[in-house]
Amino acid sequence: MSFWEKLLNAIGNTAGNVLSAVVEAIRTVFEGDPETRRKVAFSVAIIALSAKMAKADGIVSEKEVNAFREIFEFPPEQAKNVARLYNLARQDVAGYEAYAEKLSSLCVTCAANCPVLEEVLDGLFHIAKADGLIHEKELAFLRHVAEIFHMNEEHFDRIAARHVSAGRDPYKVLGVSPSDDFTTIRRRYHGLVSEHHPDRLISRGVPAEFHAIANERMAALNAAYEAIEKERRAA
């Protein structure tokens, strides 16, 4: 039996406050297996927040569903279980704030700007921009989630900058200033590459399904650095 089936069997056909049932199921069903419990909790949280974001926007496009599948691959035989959990979260009386707060407690560093929670925001941004535009309600949703995650505004803006293709500011993507010398910018870039390398996901308890997001983030960092390097050489 897969962990999806174990989880959903424990939840049953809960109506109303699904969140409390999910949290209790994760705590009891996977007791004694912290690695699986962390993976399941992370997976459930991103599914739930994706569902809540779709509800906040009011429209669930096919492109957004496909984007969800891109970052959260699962075996075809588990599609019905994932869809069931997604729909339960959408119908849950608990607001997305409650899900975000529960997810915030999963941060392994228990510090502001947690890299694990940054993975979640990257995933949500990926879904939000799937239809070609991050809508105002979606951006407000993401900003509020970031606040619950204890991310400061500057850090959130840097994350958001990675997902804007038109007019993307490479300096903002790297979190540096145009007035910084290139040595400082290069040091910052290498630090970000080391911090966000896909190989470090497993140690943070992030499921392998999220490697696509890590690769997308690395591409944005590389593109930003190359743009600045080209600009400085031309100057």
C-alpha positions in Angstrom: 0.0 0.0 0.0 1.4 3.4 -1.0 1.8 6.2 1.5 -1.0 8.1 -0.3 -3.4 5.2 0.3 -2.4 4.8 3.9 -2.9 8.6 4.5 -6.3 8.7 2.7 -7.5 5.6 4.5 -6.7 7.2 7.8 -8.5 10.4 6.8 -11.6 8.6 5.4 -14.3 10.8 3.9 -13.8 13.6 6.3 -16.0 16.6 5.7 -15.4 20.0 7.1 -12.0 20.5 8.8 -9.8 18.2 6.7 -6.6 19.8 8.0 -6.9 18.4 11.5 -7.6 15.0 10.2 -4.6 15.1 7.8 -2.3 16.3 10.6 -3.5 13.6 12.9 -3.1 10.9 10.2 0.4 12.0 9.4 1.3 11.9 13.1 -0.1 8.5 13.7 0.2 6.5 10.5 3.9 7.3 10.0 5.0 7.3 13.6 8.4 5.7 13.8 9.3 6.7 10.3 10.3 10.4 10.5 11.7 10.5 6.9 8.5 9.3 5.3 6.4 11.4 7.7 8.4 14.5 6.6 8.0 13.7 2.9 4.3 13.0 3.3 3.7 16.2 5.3 5.6 18.3 2.7 3.7 16.7 -0.2 0.3 17.2 1.5 1.1 20.8 2.2 2.0 21.7 -1.3 -1.0 19.9 -2.7 -3.3 21.7 -0.2 -1.8 25.1 -0.8 -2.0 24.6 -4.6 -5.7 23.8 -4.1 -6.3 26.8 -1.9 -4.5 29.1 -4.4 -6.7 27.8 -7.2 -9.7 28.5 -5.1 -8.5 32.0 -4.3 -8.1 32.8 -8.0 -11.5 31.3 -8.7 -10.3 29.6 -11.9 -8.5 26.3 -12.3 -7.1 26.2 -15.9 -5.8 23.1 -17.6 -2.4 24.8 -17.8 -2.3 25.1 -14.0 -3.1 21.5 -13.6 -0.3 20.5 -16.0 2.1 22.8 -14.1 1.2 21.0 -10.9 1.9 17.7 -12.5 5.3 19.1 -13.8 6.5 19.8 -10.3 4.7 17.1 -8.5 5.2 13.8 -10.4 3.4 10.8 -9.0 2.7 7.3 -10.4 -0.3 7.1 -12.7 -2.0 4.6 -10.4 -1.9 7.3 -7.6 -3.6 10.0 -9.7 -7.0 9.4 -8.1 -5.6 9.5 -4.6 -3.8 12.8 -5.2 -6.9 14.3 -6.9 -9.0 13.2 -3.9 -6.7 14.9 -1.5 -6.6 18.0 -3.7 -10.4 18.2 -3.8 -10.7 17.6 0.0 -8.3 20.6 0.6 -10.3 22.8 -1.7 -13.5 22.0 0.2 -12.0 22.3 3.6 -13.4 24.9 5.9 -9.9 25.7 7.2 -8.4 28.7 5.3 -5.1 28.5 3.5 -3.5 30.4 6.4 -4.0 27.3 8.6 -2.3 25.1 6.1 0.6 27.6 5.7 1.1 27.8 9.4 1.3 24.0 9.7 3.7 23.9 6.8 5.8 26.6 8.4 6.4 24.4 11.4 8.1 21.8 9.1 11.0 24.1 8.5 14.1 22.3 9.5 16.0 25.5 10.4 13.2 27.1 12.3 14.6 30.4 11.0 13.3 33.3 8.9 13.6 32.8 5.1 13.7 29.0 5.4 15.0 27.3 2.3 12.5 24.4 2.6 9.6 26.9 2.6 11.2 28.7 -0.3 10.8 25.5 -2.3 7.1 25.6 -1.6 6.8 29.2 -2.8 8.7 28.4 -6.0 6.3 25.6 -6.6 3.3 27.8 -6.1 4.7 30.5 -8.3 5.3 27.9 -11.0 1.7 26.9 -10.9 0.4 30.5 -10.7 2.3 31.6 -13.8 1.3 28.6 -15.9 -1.4 30.5 -17.8 1.1 33.3 -18.7 0.1 35.7 -16.0 0.3 35.8 -12.2 -3.0 37.4 -11.3 -3.4 40.0 -8.6 -5.3 37.6 -6.3 -2.6 34.9 -6.7 0.2 37.4 -5.9 -1.6 38.5 -2.8 -2.1 34.9 -1.8 1.6 34.2 -2.3 2.7 37.3 -0.4 0.5 36.4 2.5 1.8 32.8 2.5 5.4 34.2 2.5 4.5 36.3 5.6 3.2 33.3 7.4 6.5 31.6 6.5 8.4 34.4 8.2 10.0 35.6 4.9 10.9 39.3 4.8 9.7 41.4 1.9 13.1 41.6 0.2 13.4 37.8 0.2 9.9 37.4 -1.3 10.6 40.0 -4.0 13.8 38.1 -5.0 11.8 34.8 -5.3 9.1 36.6 -7.3 11.7 38.1 -9.6 12.8 34.6 -10.7 9.4 33.9 -12.0 8.9 37.1 -14.1 10.2 36.5 -17.6 9.4 39.9 -19.2 11.7 42.6 -17.9 13.3 40.3 -15.3 15.8 42.2 -13.2 19.0 40.1 -12.9 20.2 42.1 -9.9 17.0 41.5 -8.0 17.1 37.7 -8.8 20.5 37.5 -7.2 19.7 39.9 -4.4 22.5 42.3 -5.3 22.7 45.9 -6.2 23.9 47.4 -9.6 26.4 49.4 -7.4 28.1 46.2 -6.1 31.4 45.3 -7.7 31.6 42.1 -9.8 33.6 40.2 -7.2 30.8 40.7 -4.7 28.2 39.7 -7.3 30.1 36.6 -8.2 30.5 35.5 -4.6 26.8 36.0 -4.1 26.0 33.9 -7.1 28.2 31.0 -6.1 26.6 31.1 -2.6 23.1 30.9 -4.1 24.2 28.1 -6.4 25.6 26.1 -3.5 22.5 26.8 -1.3 19.9 25.9 -3.9 21.7 23.0 -5.7 19.2 20.2 -6.4 21.5 17.7 -4.7 20.8 19.5 -1.4 17.0 18.9 -1.5 17.1 15.4 0.0 19.0 16.6 3.1 16.2 19.2 3.6 13.5 16.6 3.5 12.1 17.9 0.2 10.6 15.1 -2.0 12.5 14.2 -5.2 9.4 15.2 -7.1 10.5 18.8 -6.5 13.7 18.5 -8.5 12.1 20.1 -11.5 11.5 23.3 -9.5 15.2 23.2 -8.3 16.4 23.0 -11.9 14.1 25.8 -12.9 15.5 28.0 -10.1 19.1 27.2 -11.0 18.3 28.2 -14.6 17.0 31.6 -13.4 20.1 32.1 -11.2 22.5 31.2 -14.1 20.6 33.4 -16.5 20.8 36.4 -14.1 24.5 35.9 -13.5 25.2 35.6 -17.2 23.2 38.8 -18.0 25.2 40.8 -15.4 28.5 39.3 -16.5 27.7 40.3 -20.2 26.7 43.8 -19.1 29.8 44.3 -17.1 32.1 43.1 -19.9 30.4 45.5 -22.3 30.8 48.4 -20.0 
